[in-house]
Amino acid sequence: MKPSILPLLLTLALPLHAEEKVLNIYNWNEYVGKQALKDFEAETGIKVHYDIFDNVDMLESKVLTGRSGYDVIFPTIAMVGRFIPAKALQPIDPQRLGGFANLDPQVLGEMAAADPGNRYAVPYTWGTTGLAMNRQEVEKRIPDAPLDSLDLLFKPEYASRLKDCGIAIVDAPQEVISIALHYLGRPPYSQDSADLEAAGDLLAALKPNLRYIGFGTQTSDLANGNLCLALTFNGDASMARFQAEEAGKPYEIVYRIPREGTLMWVDTMAVPADAPHPEAARAFIEFMLRPESMAELSNGMFFANANQAATPLLDEAVSGDPNIYPPQEVRAKLFGEELIAPKLLRERTRLWARFRGM
């Protein structure tokens, strides 16, 4: 081969092996700090494309169908547990990720059932699903209202008195069914048909007092006074409180972790098996493990994060809020997500469909 031809052939061959400097993210709306995205692009030269899903079913469908084109996704623990046996995720070697040692051992432990050894997903944020409310409107109708109890939602003598000002529950079937079972004193992932029937009866009794079952609207509706009670995520409740305060509303939006206990959810970062830019994906995950990156998210979205090194960087209003970072005695009453066998998942999905169709 002539020496003059060799450099040209090498130049032509390089793009076949070099990864395109692009990162495709599929996530909830504004679920990454804006400054973190800008800093990541500036530091790495990798262009980020950020697509949004409105519900977890959209995410699960795209990943399990394959060829989604996404590099980093943000599934729940339970979803990770379904993705791994389907070989829909790439393993992530924790030893290669700077900052992994900063992650909360308790959160990593919650993930262990779905992802043994934490090989496929990295914890991102965590929180609870509980009661958000317009305190003044609730107490006007129920002066002795049990603000920290699911009785407020599930007992008709309370819920019926709040119907006129609006009750909503999040459209998250597996979460709500598990919370209903736990409230009834049954295992939140019970396979007993009698337990599921009892949960169905509880939800059926609630339905006449509901304004809607929805996703992504409780925040603005609480802030604007269009709802007085919602079963929703703690971060969404905090955002509603912030929006109401910014607008000068004459009422207070508060959030309570139910004293009966409730679901502790964990969102994760993971890489689809067919991600077109896996190295960029790992670079992004490592970037988000920096304390500054996660502190920005928690300070802006009011969700707890799993990075313990980020805690000193949090606003006092976030780190000192027991409904965002609950004390250990409250955390002890929380239950985590668990894998649900396909047969049970179908039964629970049918239960939810009947509830929605009532």
N, C-alpha and C positions, 0 to 999 in steps of 0.2 A: 504494500500500500504506500502511495506517495505521501511524504510528510505533510504536504500542503493540504491534503484532503482530510486528514485526521481531525484537526480542530473543528472543521465544518460538521463532520459526522457526529462528534461529541456534542456540539451545540444542538443539533437536531434531536439527539437522543435524550437530553436532559429533561425536557418537559414531560417525557413519558414517565419519569420517576419522581420529579419534584411535585409536591402537592400545591394546588392552587391556593392562593392566600385569601380564602373565603371561609366564612363560618355561617352556617344556616341554623338558626335557633327556632325552636317551636315551644312556646311558653304562654302563660297567662299574660294579660295586658299589663305592661309596666311592672313586671315582676323581676326586673334587674335594674339596679341603679343607673340613671342616665350618665352620670359621671364615670361610673365603672366601665360602661360600654365605650365611651369616648377614650378613656385612658387605655383600655385594652387595644383598641384600633391604633392609637398613636404609638403605643409601645411595641406592638408586634407587626404592624403593617397589614393585619388581617381585616378585611372588610366584613362587617357583620350584617347579615340579613335576618330580621326579626319578624317572624310570623306568629299570629295569635290564635289560640283556640278558645272557645267559649265554654266548653264543658269537657270533662275527662273522656267521654265516649269518643269525641273527635280525635283526641290524642291516641287512644288505644287502637282505634280502627286504622289510623294511618300507619302506626308502628307494626301492627300484626299483619297488615296487608303487604308491607314491605315496599322498598323503593320509594320511601317518602321524600328522600333528598335532604333530610335533616341530619345535623351533626350532634346537637345537644338537645335533649328533651328533659322535661321536668315531671316525671311520673310520681304518683304516690307509692308508698311501700307496697300496698296490695297489688298495684299494677306491676311493679317490679317483679313480684312473686309470680305473676302470670307470664311476664315477658321472658324470664330466664328459661323455663322449660321449653318455651316456644323458640328458643335460640334467636330471640329478637334483639338481644343486647350484646355488645362487646364487653369482655372483662376489662376492668380498670385496675391496674396494679397499684395498690395504695403506696407502696414503697417509692414509686416514681413521682408521687404528688407531694410537693412541698406544702406544708400546712396541714397535712392529714392528722398529725399528732395533736392539733389544737381542737379536734372535734370532740363534742360531748360524749363520753362513754355511755351514758344512759340512752341517748338518742341512737347511737350505734347499736346498742343492745336491743332497742325496739325494732331495729331493721333486721336483726340476725335471723329471725324465722323465715323471712322472705328472701334474704340474701346472705346466706352463711359465709362468714369470713369477710363480709363487706367487699366483695370482689367486683360487683357490677354497678353499684350506685353509691353516690356520695351524698350524705344528708345536706340539705340546703336550708330550709326553714321548718319550723314546727309550731304547732299551736293547738287550740282546742275549738270544739264546736259547742257553743253555748247560747246563752240568752242575751240578746241585745234589745234595748228598750228605750222608749221615751219615758223617762222616769215620772215626769209630772203628769202625763196623760194616764199612765198606769195607776199611779197612786190616787188620782182624782176619781177613778172608777172603783179602785180597790184600795181603800186607805191602809189596810193591814197586809198588803200584797207580799207574798213570799218571793222577793226579787231574786233570790239565789236558789230557787227550787224549780225543777221541771213540772211541779204541780201547777205552776202558773200557766203552762202550755197545755198539759195533758188532762187536767181536771176541768170538766165542762163548767163547773160552777165559777171558775175563774175565767176561762177562755171565752165563755159566752158574754161576759161583761166587757171584754176587750174587742169583741167582734166589730163594733162600729168604728173603732179607730184603726183597725187593721192588724191582722196577724199574718205572717208569712213564714214559710220554712224553706230552707235551701233544697234545691232539687239535686240531692245527693243520696240516692236510694240506700246504698249499703251503709253509709254513715248514719242516716236517720233510723233505719231499721235496727241497727246495733244499739243506738242510744235508747230506742223504745224498749228493746229487750232488757237492757241494763236497768232502766228505770223500773221495770216490772220485777226486778230481782232475778231475772233469767240470764244465762250466759249470753253475752252479746253476739256470739257466733253459734248459737245453739242449732243443732240439727233436728231437734225434737219438733215434730209437726204441731204439737199442742202449744209449744212456745211461740212458733211463728203465727199460729192462729190468734194467740193472745195479743201479739204485737199488731197484727192486722186489725183486730177489734179496737185496740187503743187508737190507732191512726184513723179508723173509720169514725170514731167518736169525736176526733179532732176536726175532721174535714168540714163539717157545717160551719165552723167558726173561722175557717181560713179565708183570707182574701186571695192568696195565690201560693203556688209552689213554683219557685223560680230560682234562677242563678244570675248573679251579677247585678241585681236591681235593688237588693235590700239596702245597700249602702246609701244610695241617693234617696230612696224612699224614707228611710229613717231620718236622714238629715233634713229633708224637706217637710217632715211632719205627715207623710202619707202612710206611715205605719207606726204602731206603738209597741209592737213586739215581734221579734224575729228569732228563729233558731238559725244561727249563722256562724261564720268564722270570726274569731276574736279580732283579727286584723281588719276585717271589713267593718266591724262595729267601731273600732278605734278611728277608722277613716270617716265614718259617719259622724262621730263626735267632733272630729276636727272640722269637717265641712260645716256642721251646724254652728260651731263656735265662730268660724270665719265669716259666716253669713249673719252673725248676730242674732241667731234664733233665741227665743225666750224660753227654751227648754234644754234639758240636759240628756244626752244620749249616754247610757251606761251599759256596761257589759258585765255579766256575772258567769263564772264557771259554776255549773250546778253543784250544789252540795252533795247530791247523790252520786256525783262522778260523771264523767263524760268521755268522749273520744279524744285521744291525743293523736293528731295526724302528723305525718312527716312528709314533706315534699323533698324530692331528691333531684340530683343531676345524673344523667346517664347518657350513654352513646349508643345509638341504634347499630345493629350488626352490620348494616350496609351503609353506614355513614360515609359520604364521599370525601370528607376531610377529617379523618380521625385524629391526626396530629394537632390540627387547629382546635379540635374539640377538647383534647387533653390540656392544651395550653390555656383554653378558656376556663376549664374547671379549676385548674391550678390557680389561675388569676382570681377566681371567685372565692378561693380558700384564703385569700389574704384578708386579714381583719378589717382593713379599710373598706374593701368591697362589700362585705357583709354588713358592716355597721351602717353604711349608706342605705342599704335596702331596709334594714330594721327601723332606722330613724325615719324613713320616708313612708314605709308601708305598715309599720306597727306590728310586724310579725317577729317572734323570737327566731334567732338563727342558731345553728348548731355549732358555731365557731366560738369557743370559749375565749379565745384571744381577742375577739371583737368586743367583748363586754365592756372593757374600760373606755371604749370609744363611743358608747351609746349615750344618747340623751338620757338624763335622769328620768324624764317623763316616760321613757320606754323601759329602761332597766329596772326602775323602781315601781313599775306597775305590776301588781301581783296577778292581774288577769292576762298579762303578756308573759311574764316570767314568774309563774306561780311558785310559792314556797314548797319545800319537799313534802310536807304533810298533805298538801293539795295534789301534788303530782302522784302521790301514792294511791289516790282514788281514781286516777285516770286509767283507761284501758287503751291499748294500741290497736292498730290495724292487724288483721290476721288474714292468711290465705283462706279463701273460700272455695271449697271443692265445686267443680262444675255443676253437679246435680243440685247442690244447695243454692248456688248462685242463680240457677234457673228458677228455683222456687221463690227466692227472694225477689227476683226481677218480676215474676208474675204477681207477687203480693203488691209490689209497688205500682204495677200497671193497673191493678184493680183499684188501688187507693186513688191514683190520679184520675181514673175514669169515673169515680163516684160523682 
